[in-house]
Amino acid sequence: MGKLPPSLRTRNNLALPIRSLVKNVQSSPLESQSQSQSQSQSSSHHTRRKPKLTTQKPPTSITTHPSPPPPITFTSPDISAAKTLFNSLTTTKHSSLINNRFCNAILQSFSSVSSNIQDSIVLLNHITKTYPSFSPDKFTYHILLSQSCKNPNSDLSNVTQTLDLMASNGFQPDKVTTDVAVRALCSTGHEEHAIELIKKLSQVEFTKPDTYTYNFLVKRLVKTRTLSSVSLFIKEMKEGFHVNPDLVTYTILIDNVCNGKNLCEAMRLLDVLKEEGFKPDCYVYNTIMKGYCMLSHGGEVLRVYKKMIEEEIEPDLVTYNTLIYGLSKSGKVKEAIKFLNEMAKTGHFPDVVTYTSLMNGLCREGNALAAIELLGEMESKGCSPNECTYNTLLHGLCKARQLDKGVELYGVMKENDMKLESGSYGTFLRALCRNNRVAEAYEVFDYAIESKSLTDVTAYSTLESTLKWLKKAKEQGLAV
Amino acid sequence: MLPQRMKKAVTDNPKKLATLIDLVNLPSTLREFVGQSQSSRLGCFRRVWSYIKDNNLQDPKNKNIVHCDEKLKSILLGKTQVELAELPMLIKLHFPKGQN
């Protein structure tokens, strides 16, 4: 970004034409992936390269498949209008290109605006009548099922009806059907119905939910329900239908209790999952570490990490980032910095999150200048700072009474259209006002609203209370 | 990291929030300036602040000071010169407590 040393920038620019010359035919996906990850600088090159790719593509795509007819999007749930629109297609030059996939797309589009499942069935019948070559497949019925699940009746009668329709046309509902239904029900907030349906479908081996469907539902439930009712559901599924929780299920539960800062329960669940014969993996431990981070228990985070190493579980980047974040947050930056080398040894390279956590820790110690130094180091390693990094630094600089550096940093943020977080905004305003730069504070207020960083209410009330605080402090002879 | 005090201050207090964003009937002087019969305190503040910017009323040497023109004077207690820092308080005077 703006702060990148020019030497690095020119080198990148020079390297590019050479690279594109060598690899003008095949650009490996791996390379483009690592490029987009490496830094946002390269993303600008990325866009420059894109046109070349697209000019290459059209000839190949024309020879292999004919271009599909223009997609229809329905805006009205009126069935007769939909029929007319579909009929109009028969007269266009695209009519020869209509295939199963296209018919399904039409049905999908109509069902997304229609609230009446009967209308969709009518349209389906109309399509099959007009195009006898179209044979409804499993997807067709899943579209109908998904629609009926989005507006379920209280007794799920319309859902069962769709399932029956599917079966009577020779498509036995299977695990995919269950998945489609559960996701559609949950997407409209009908978790209660999803539980009911999943229990019903679990009675047949063929439609028993797989672990993805099951875990999806559990994940939704922990967000909307109490832990005890989720446990009850898990128990019922286990005892009634032999659908057992797996390691992912436990991770979801642990994540949920950790977010609620209930580490006690998290540890209990950890014991339970071990009793069940599962070996906790790095995701489970990462989650628990996150829980301790939220409580700012840096020591505990470190303890969990050591336990992981003891149990020979390979830590990943998230492990290290969580560890460094936790240590930094609880004032142990020196210890956190030690892990920078350790993680590099295991092949995990610090990213923007790692560096920002460390900067956060340094700023907490009031050592904002060291944090700025770290910014330089980070950029020299090709890691671009993001909004969060800049906000952390702005906050830190203002706290450490380095207002001029803070204003400079704010200039860079503004240039790059970065948003201000409410915390750094407040600190910045106070620092400006304290230094008798009220007009600049007003300008920051304008920017906060303009850039949609904050609502006008938040931005204004912070400004107002800052000025009030300033007046009081002046009266008492404290400020300036 | 974020200063919790600051964030909680106003937005979490429904009464304080109401005094900021509720539309109220403006007193005649303010009505003329704003050009509307109703406005919120926040809307009014933003109107005055953009008026100052549009008309370059800030002192070129010390931007913290505003030289009021006749129109602005009429709503800011007749002062010829105000500090930006006192602007919110001055506007608040037009919005007494317990109105409505």
Chai-1 contact restraints between the chains, C-beta under 6 A:
chainA,res_idxA,chainB,res_idxB,connection_type,confidence,min_distance_angstrom,max_distance_angstrom,comment,restraint_id
A,S422,B,K7,contact,1.0,0.0,6.0,A-B,restraint_1
A,G423,B,L2,contact,1.0,0.0,6.0,A-B,restraint_2
A,G426,B,P3,contact,1.0,0.0,6.0,A-B,restraint_3
A,G426,B,M6,contact,1.0,0.0,6.0,A-B,restraint_4
A,V438,B,N64,contact,1.0,0.0,6.0,A-B,restraint_5
A,V438,B,L84,contact,1.0,0.0,6.0,A-B,restraint_6
A,V438,B,A85,contact,1.0,0.0,6.0,A-B,restraint_7
A,A439,B,K63,contact,1.0,0.0,6.0,A-B,restraint_8
A,A439,B,N64,contact,1.0,0.0,6.0,A-B,restraint_9
A,A439,B,L84,contact,1.0,0.0,6.0,A-B,restraint_10
A,Y442,B,L84,contact,1.0,0.0,6.0,A-B,restraint_11
A,T458,B,T11,contact,1.0,0.0,6.0,A-B,restraint_12
A,Y460,B,L42,contact,1.0,0.0,6.0,A-B,restraint_13
A,S461,B,V10,contact,1.0,0.0,6.0,A-B,restraint_14
A,E464,B,P88,contact,1.0,0.0,6.0,A-B,restraint_15
A,S465,B,A9,contact,1.0,0.0,6.0,A-B,restraint_16
A,L467,B,A85,contact,1.0,0.0,6.0,A-B,restraint_17
A,L467,B,P88,contact,1.0,0.0,6.0,A-B,restraint_18
